[in-house]
Structure formats: structure tokens, C-alpha cells
Amino acid sequence: MLQSIDGSIVNVAVPQIQKALSAPLTDVSWAVTSYVLASLVSMPLAAPLARRMGTRTFFSASVLLFTLSSAACGLAPSAWWLIGFRVLQGLGAGGLLPLAQGILMALHTGARRARAIALIGFATVLGPLLGPPIGGVLTEAFGWSSIFFINVPLGLLSLHLLRGLRVPGEARTGQERPLDVRGGALLALTVGGLQLACAHALWALGPAALAFVLLLREERSAADPVIDLGVLRHRKLAGTLLAVPLYGIGLYGSVFATPLLLEHQLGMGAARAGLVLAIGGGTSAVAILSSKQLLARFGARSLCNVGAFCFAASMLWLAWVARGGADEVLWAQALRGAGTGMLYVGMNGFAFDAVPPEELVAASGFFYLLRQLGGSLGVALCALAMAGVGTRGTVGAFLALAATAPLALVPMALADARRGRGRRAATAAPAA
């Protein structure tokens, strides 16, 4: 939860940080971007490093780096010191989410896996929603440094609780295979280029595409790759990984665009807008808490279908609001939260159904890397549309977001259909 919240908690404190450190906005904005970039780069590195050090050991080291760098961020004397400490914080944070999901899914097998999905779902879905209101309260009450200092006692508590953890199927430490340094560098170039392109530096797309092609070539021959392409042999996981960027665009794009609509077009204050957004967080929490019952009753694919319908309907509703057709948004927010929650539960239940425990960290890293990249693209595109052409741009942004969830269902349906055909063919084949 801390890793997810810290991606958005700084946004509301940017004016206070700018004033306190006497820095221009362009410098302070990198305090947000640097964290995202560093966490995106370190996320897929979690699997190979955990195989070397052991999952529990590396997870504890990541928590420790995140905790210490959080304290350093709160003590930063200038904007550039803050940016440097945020890079360290992002490097520590990147592995936390895939490692946490891998550990929880290894501890909860079979029918109990829905509980793991519910636990990690709180962090991944509610984190981006909780960051801004928590940051606003802490900043107003205790100053901008408090948004970083709050991580210290919670990080230390996590380290204490991890002491007794036993991870089933944990890999042995001390592997002799060399770390894939070239793969890590190419991954950093790919992610950095895409992030810059999302920030309207379109020239960065070329270097990012070249680095991505070289990365794929490198990872096929690396002894211990930073991105384990072998997990793509699990067809349901591969289909979900194609859908995850679209889910990220919808989730993060809607979280970014909705407050702008509420405050700028409907004239709501920040407190009321936050309350409206909290309704979506509440319905999302209900869906995640009910993951075990929902998966047992409807199945992962059906849950994704219902979630996609709810999310698309909520975005169409907000597009109608932006066009001036209505000003009632509470039900739209309730639908949005329920849709994102059901999509998250369904996609996880579908993707990780047949992934063995020793590959869960690598698969989870792939999942969250693509989701975060999709989220960055969604925020950038919504910002471009809403800033450029006024009301028409806002309507267009919500209409585009409405299409993301239904489109995400396509690769998952194809993966499931191919799996079904393969199973029927195997059943019909004569015995040798």
C-alpha cells in the first residue's frame, strides 16, 4: 500500500514543496516523475535479484531502502536532493508490489488464492485513490515532510513482521549466473524513453522502440534475464499481459481526469471532489473484499466482463456530464469503482491461475510494469486532450477511456478460446 500511495501522494504537496525549497515548478515536478521512472526500472529486476538473495531477504532489503530513503526525502535541503532521494525510494519501491503478490499467492494456493488477490488489490487499486487525500491532510496539518516521514514507522513495522515469514518454494540463494546488466540498461532506456514520450517529448519514441527491440533480443539469450519471457508460455497470463496496459490507461486516466471535471467544470471544491472520488474507492473496496465469493460464483472471465461494462458505462456517463447533459456524478463514481475493482480481481484470477509458485514474482513484475506504463500513457493523453480543446477534449477523453476496458477483454478472450480448442483437440486425439 505504501508503494502504491507514494506514486501520487506528492502531487498535492507540490506547491508547498516548491515554496519551502525555493525551486521552480519544473524542478519539483521531477520529484513525482523520478519516483515513477525508478520504480518502473526496478520492478522487473525484483525476480532475478530475489532468486539470488532469497525472496524474503530481498523483500526486506527493498522495504529497508524504501524506509530510509523516505526519511531522507523528508530531510531534503533542496529540490535536487529531493529528486535524488526519490530515485532511491523508487528503486526500493519497485520490487515491493510484485514480491508482495508473489509471496501472498505462494502462501494462498487453490481456492484460497482469492484471499491473496483481495489483500494485494487494496494496495494496487486503492493506493492511487488514497494518495492525494492523505497527502493533502498530512501537508495541511504537519507540513510537506510528513508525507515522507509517515512511511518510517510503517516500514519498520513491516520489517519486524517479515522476520518470521516463510515463503513456500523459495529459491535457493547464491546463484552463479551473472546478473543481466545489459538487459537492465536496455529496460531503463525503454521505460525512460516511453515515459518521456508520454510527457510530450515524442522524439523519445524512436530510441525507446530501438531499445525495446534490443531488449527482446537480449532477454532471449540471457542466462538470468531481468524480464523472464518464459512466463509467456502460460497462455492465459500472456493474454492478460496484453490487456493490462489498457486497464492501466483506464484506471489512472480516470483518476486523473475525474477531479479536473469535478473542480473545473462543475465548480466543486477540493474537499467535495475528494468525497465524490471516495465513493469510487468504497465500491472498489467492496468488490475486492468480495473477491473470493465473486470468483467462486461468476468465474474470472465473467467478472471481467461485468467490470468492463460497469467501467465503460461510468466513463460514458462522465462524458455526458462533461457535455452538459447532467451534473449528477455519484452513481458514475460508484460504477467506476465497482468496475475497476471487479476488473482487477477477474484479471488476477484469470492470469495467475496456472502459474507455478516459483514464477509468480517474475509474472507479477511483468503485470505491474505494463499496468504502470499504461497508466502513464493514460494520464499523459488525458492531460493533452483536456488542456487543448476545452469541453470537446474532456468529452473525447472520457469516450476514449470508455473503450479501454472492453478492448482489454479481447486478448483475454482469445487466450481462453485457444486454450479451450487445444484442450478439446487433446481430448479427441487417439491414444498412441
N, C-alpha and C positions, 0 to 999 in steps of 0.2 A: 504494500500500500504506500509506503514512504517513497519507493522508487517512482511509482506512477504519479503521486501527488506532486513531487518536486519538479515534474516536467511543466506544470502550469502554475504552481504557487507563486512564482516570481513575477508573473505578468502584472498583478495588481499592485505590486510594490515598486515597479519601475520608476514612477515619478519621485518617490521618497528616496530611492537609491541614487537617482540622478542628482537630486538636491544635496544629499548627505555627502556624496563623493565628488561633487562639483565636476561632473562628467557630462559630455554631450549625449543625447539620446542614442546616436549611432553606436557609441561605445557600450552603453549599458544594455542595449538590445542583444549584444553578443553574449551577455550573461545567460540569456534564455537559449540562444542558438547553440552555444558551445556545449551545454549540457546534453542537448538532444544529439548533436553530432558524436560526442564521445560515447554516449550510451549505445548509439546505433553501431558504432565500430566494435565496441567491446561485447555486444550481445552474442554474436556467433562465436566469439573466442572462448566463451564460457565452457563449451563442451570439451574441446581439446585440453584446456587448462585443468578442468575438473578431472579428466581422465588421468592426468599426470599427478595431481596433488591429492586426489580423492574428493568426492563431491562435497562432503561436509566440511573438509578443511578449506577448500576453495570458496565455498559459500560463506564461511566465517570470515575469511580474508576479505571478501568483497564487502561484507557488512562493516568490517572494521575500517576499510578505506573510505566507504561512504560516510561513516560516522565522523571520522577525523576530518575529512575534507569539508563536511557540513559545518563543523565548528570553525574551521579556517575561513570559510565563506563569511560567517558572521563577524569575524575579526578583520576582514579585508580592509586595508587602508586606502585603496584606490580601485577604480573600475577595472584596471588591467590585472591587479592581484585577484580581484573577484572572478574575472574570467578564467584565469589560470586555475583557481581552486574549483571552479565549476567544472572545468575539464576533468580534474581528478575525481570529483564527485560523480560525474557521468561515467567515467571508466569503472568506478566501483559499482555504480547502479546498474550498468548494462546487463551484467550476468545474473542479477538477483531474480528477475521475473522468470526467465527460462529455467534457472536452477530450482526456484521455488516450485514451479509447476512440475518439473521432473521428479523432485523429491515427493511432493504430495501424491502424484499419480503412482509412484512406486510404492508408497505406503498404503494406497487405497486401490485395490485391484477388483476386477469384475464389477459386480453391481454396485460396490461401494465407491467406484470411481466418480460417480455423480457428485459425491460429497467433496471430492478434491476440486472438481470443476466449480462448485459453488464457492469454495474458500478462495481460490485464486481469482474467481470472477469479481469478487468485491474489489480487489486491487486494480484489475485491468479496466473495468468498466466504470466504477465509481470514482477512481482516482482523478481522471481528468475533470470530472464534475465537481469534486470536493476541493480541488486545489485553489481556485480563485476565491471562494467564500472563506475558507480557512485562512488563506493569505491575507485577505482584507481585514478580518477580525484581529489577527495577530499583529499586523502592521499598525493598525489604528491604536491598539491597546498597549503594545510594548515596543514598537519600532520595527524597522525592516530586518534587523539582525535576528529577531526572534523566529522568523520563518526558517532559519537555518539551525538555530540553537535547539529548537524543539525536537530535531532529529537525534540529538546526542543521547538523552536518557532512553529513548525508544530503541536506538541502535544498540546501546549497551544491554538493554533487556533482551533483545534478540540474541546477542552473543551469549548471554547467560543460558537462555533456553536451548541454544544449539549444542551445548556441551554434552547433553545426554542423548543426542539424536543418533539413531542407527538407520542407515539408508539401505534397503534391500537391493541386492545385486550391484552394490557399489564396486566400480572398477578398482583394480589394484593400482597403487602409485608407483612412481619411478619408472615410467616407460622410457625406452631408449630411443624411440623415434624422434627425430628433430621436429621442433615446432615450425609450422608453416609460416615463416616470416614474410615471404613474397606474397602468399595468399592474403595475409593480414594487411599488408601495404596496399595491395590492389583493392581489397574490400574498402579500406579507408578512402581511397581515391574515388571509388564508385559511389559510396554513400555521400562523401563530401560534395562530389560533382552534382549529384541529384538534389542534394539539399540546397546548393547554390542556385541550381536551375529553378527550383521551387520558389526561391526568393527573387525571381525575375532576372537572374543572370543566365539567360538562355544559352549563351556561348558555352557554358559548362556542360551542356548535354553531350557534346562531342567527346571530350575527354572522359566523361563518365561512361559513355557507351563503349569506348575502346577499352577502358579499364575493366568493364564487366565481361567483355569477350575474353580478355586475357585471364581474368579471374576464373571463368569456367574452365579454360584450358589447364590452368594451374591446378585446380582442385581435383581434376580427373586423375592426375598423376602423383599428387602429394601423398606422402606416407601417412600423415595425420592432418588432414585438411581442416581449415578453420570453418568451412561450410561443408558438412558431410552430405554430398549429393546422393549418397547411397540410400538415405531415408526416402528418396523419391520413388523407390521401388514399391512403397506402400501406396497403392493407387488412391485410396480414399484421402490419405494425407496429402498427396500431390494435388488432387483436385481441390482440396480445401486451401492449399497454399496459393493457388491461382485466384481463389475467391477473397482471400484475406486482405489484399490491398484495397479492394473495393469496399470491404467492410470498414477499413481504416478511414477511407475517404469520407464515408457516410458518418461515422462516429465523430471524428474530430472536426470535420467540416460543419456538421450541425451544431456542435458545441461552440464553435467559433461564430457561426452566422446568427444563431438564435438570439444571443444577447444584443447584438447590433440591431436586429429588427425590433426587439422589445424596447430598447432605450432610445434609438434614433427615430424610428418611425411611429411607434405607439406612445412615445413620451414617458415611459416608465422610469422611475428612479432605479438606482443600482440595487437597493435593498429589495424592492418589489420584484425586479427582474430576477434576482437571485432566488427569491421564494418560488417564482414560477419555474425556474430551472430545477429547483429541488424536487418538484413533483415528478419530473422525469427520472431523477435519481431514485426516488422512492419506488416507482413502478419497476425500474430496472432491478433494484434490490429484491423486490418480491419475486420476480422471475428467476433470479439467480438462487435465492433461498429455496425455491421450489424445484430446483433442477432435477433432483432425484425423482420426484413424483412426475414431473413433466416428461423426462426421458423415458421413464417406465411406461407411461400411458400413451404417449404420442410417437416416441422414437425421434432420433436426431434429425432426420431429413424433414419430417412433418413439422417439427418445432422450428426449423429454419424457414420453412415456407410461411408459417404463421407470422414469425418475427419479421420476415421481409415485407409481408403485406402490411403489418402494423407500421413499420418504419416508413414505407413508401406513402401510406395514407397520411401520416403525420407531416411529411415534407410537402405533399400536395396541399394539405390544409394550411401550412405556413405560407406557401406560395400564394394561396388565395387571400390570406391576411395581408401579405405584402402588396398585393394588387389593390387592396382597399375593399375587399369583399366582406370582411368581418374583422372584429377585434378581440374575439374570444379565443385564447390560445391554451387554456388549461388542459382541455381534452387532447389537444395536439401534442402537448408535452407528455401527458400520460401515455399516449400511444407511442411516442418516440422512445421513451424509457423502456416500455414493455418490449418494443421491437428489438432494440439493441441488446437487452438482456436475454431474450429468447434466442436471438441470433448467436450470441456468444456461447450460450450453453449448448445449442444444437451443433455449432461448428466444432467445438471442442469434443463433444461426444462422437461426432462423425469422424473427425480427423485422427484421433488418438486411439480409436477402437482396437486396432490390431498392431500398434507399435509396441515392441518389446521394451521392458524397463531400461535396459542399457542404452537405448536410443532416444529416450524421452527428452533428455536435456538438449540434444542436438536438434530434434524435431521442434521442441518448444522455442529454441532460439531462432530457428528459421521462421516460425509462425509470427513471433512478435517483431522480428526485424521487418518483415513485409508489412505487417499492420502499421508499424510506426512510419515506414516510408509512405504508405498510402495516406496516413493521417497528415503528414507534412504536405503532400501534394494537395489534399483536400482543403487545408487551411489556406494555402497559397492561392489556389484557384478561386475560392470563395472571396478572399480579400481582393483579388484582381477584379472579379465581377462586380462586387458590391461597391467598390470605390470608383469604378469607371463610368457606369451608365445609370446611376441612381436606382429608381424603383424597378426599372426593367431588369437591371443587373441583379437585384435582390431576388426578384421572381425567378429569373433564369438560374440563379444559384440553387434555390430550393428545388426547382424542377430537375436540375441535374443530379442533386443529391437523392431525389426520389427514385432515380433509375439505378442507383448503385446496388441496393440490396437485391432487387430482382435479378440483375445481371450476375451478382455473386452466386446465385443458385445454379447457374448454367454449368460451370465446370464441375461442381459437386454432383449434379445430376448425371453428367456424362461419365464421371468416375464410377458412380454407383451402377449405372447401366452396363458399362463394360465389365465390371466385376460380376454382375449378375449373369451376363452372357457367358463369361468364362466359366462360372460355376456350373451353369446348365450344360455347357459343352463337355466339361469334365465328367459330369454325371452320366451323360449319354454315351460317352466313348466306351467301346468294348474293352473288356479286360485283356491284358496282354497274354 
